């Protein structure tokens, strides 16, 4: 008796779930694109009716604005003004993330302290800071600065620190022309210190004694920093290297770079597809691909092919990337970039830093001398303090929850073998807690980056405040909003990528 196995019949097209899913997604994509097209066309027509044509010419023309602070307070074009706003925003974001992380960890650990005073101070800090709107806190710190005493004639001269309604001035090290050589020397030392750290960690994991990885790597980095004060002229060789790279970008035929970029786009698409197929492959072979798998593979191939075609036909875009043709009225790109790097490196000696005291100068109006020391404006102080303290409060709660999620037996075992409280936290509790802490901390990093836009309330020259000034001058509201959205999306996605990569390194490896 033979057994006949009947294959299941494929349902009709109008009932096939795969066809229905793909059709629904494609239709939804066209609807979204069509909606944006209709809204964009309507906005352009309305602007044209008000004699404000949609244009990006303001990026290459002078916009006639003066910024409160930044590396260039009188920008010569719109793109230069936006660059100043981006740098000011990154100053708050990067320094705020570092400070908020350190403060948040301290506050989170303090909330679990057995010391009554430490515990209550940390609890009070969190409950007060996180329940007051951030905008109110930023304005509060600005008002605090305005309560300081005004500078007087007697304050003129050198000093280590001054505080007034005009901000804070403090003595600082001013970089000289040879600072880049010293930075390159320290960067090499940082790489060497990382390898030393990994080496000491392997020794510690193979034996029973503490290899003092942090002390060894820190000592190596400190040694490079000290030796670099005298040996940094050796890094002048980077001037030759960067000059040669700049020559290549400036003289090699443009079609060569078009082919290279097109090949890179194809390689990235192929790499994404091959990596995904390797993840799906089992010892029994490649399994059945789901709709999501097909979608990702097809999109990777389409985007890679589209990128290759784009670079092959867009010689003007590639010329902008290489720095051959001006972009928004200025020569930017790889060739000018490496040329500027080459100009920063030489074989000259001298100290990379000079100590500069804070100065109060002025004939008719007593004011801080911006050419000496460092000056922190009231706007920067208010925004930085507000977002840092606010973010640290939420990070502290995440740290506390992560520590409490570590099984109590881990703590008892550490204490049983004679570890001190600090060693217990550093070697047992925090490494396990960070697997839980990192995702919510990443969300707080994103919030901090986006909350810098509140600097507009205290006239801090970050991207949103600069953009508002530009479209008030030019009327180009839509292009400025598009720049805002693209930049904040880029920052958020970059922070998410870094946090997710670190989270993957911390996750437990299962057998």
Secondary structure as GFF3:
##gff-version 3
##sequence-region A 1 511
A	DSSP	three_ten_helix	13	15	.	.	.	ID=ss1
A	DSSP	alpha_helix	17	49	.	.	.	ID=ss2
A	DSSP	three_ten_helix	57	59	.	.	.	ID=ss3
A	DSSP	alpha_helix	78	110	.	.	.	ID=ss4
A	DSSP	alpha_helix	116	130	.	.	.	ID=ss5
A	DSSP	alpha_helix	134	146	.	.	.	ID=ss6
A	DSSP	three_ten_helix	153	155	.	.	.	ID=ss7
A	DSSP	beta_strand	157	159	.	.	.	ID=ss8
A	DSSP	beta_strand	161	164	.	.	.	ID=ss9
A	DSSP	beta_strand	167	170	.	.	.	ID=ss10
A	DSSP	beta_strand	172	175	.	.	.	ID=ss11
A	DSSP	alpha_helix	179	206	.	.	.	ID=ss12
A	DSSP	alpha_helix	213	231	.	.	.	ID=ss13
A	DSSP	three_ten_helix	232	236	.	.	.	ID=ss14
A	DSSP	alpha_helix	237	251	.	.	.	ID=ss15
A	DSSP	alpha_helix	254	280	.	.	.	ID=ss16
A	DSSP	beta_strand	281	282	.	.	.	ID=ss17
A	DSSP	beta_strand	285	286	.	.	.	ID=ss18
A	DSSP	alpha_helix	291	313	.	.	.	ID=ss19
A	DSSP	alpha_helix	315	322	.	.	.	ID=ss20
A	DSSP	alpha_helix	334	344	.	.	.	ID=ss21
A	DSSP	beta_strand	353	356	.	.	.	ID=ss22
A	DSSP	beta_strand	358	361	.	.	.	ID=ss23
A	DSSP	beta_strand	367	368	.	.	.	ID=ss24
A	DSSP	beta_strand	374	376	.	.	.	ID=ss25
A	DSSP	alpha_helix	378	405	.	.	.	ID=ss26
A	DSSP	alpha_helix	408	416	.	.	.	ID=ss27
A	DSSP	alpha_helix	421	424	.	.	.	ID=ss28
A	DSSP	pi_helix	425	429	.	.	.	ID=ss29
A	DSSP	alpha_helix	430	451	.	.	.	ID=ss30
A	DSSP	three_ten_helix	452	458	.	.	.	ID=ss31
A	DSSP	alpha_helix	463	474	.	.	.	ID=ss32
A	DSSP	alpha_helix	477	506	.	.	.	ID=ss33
###
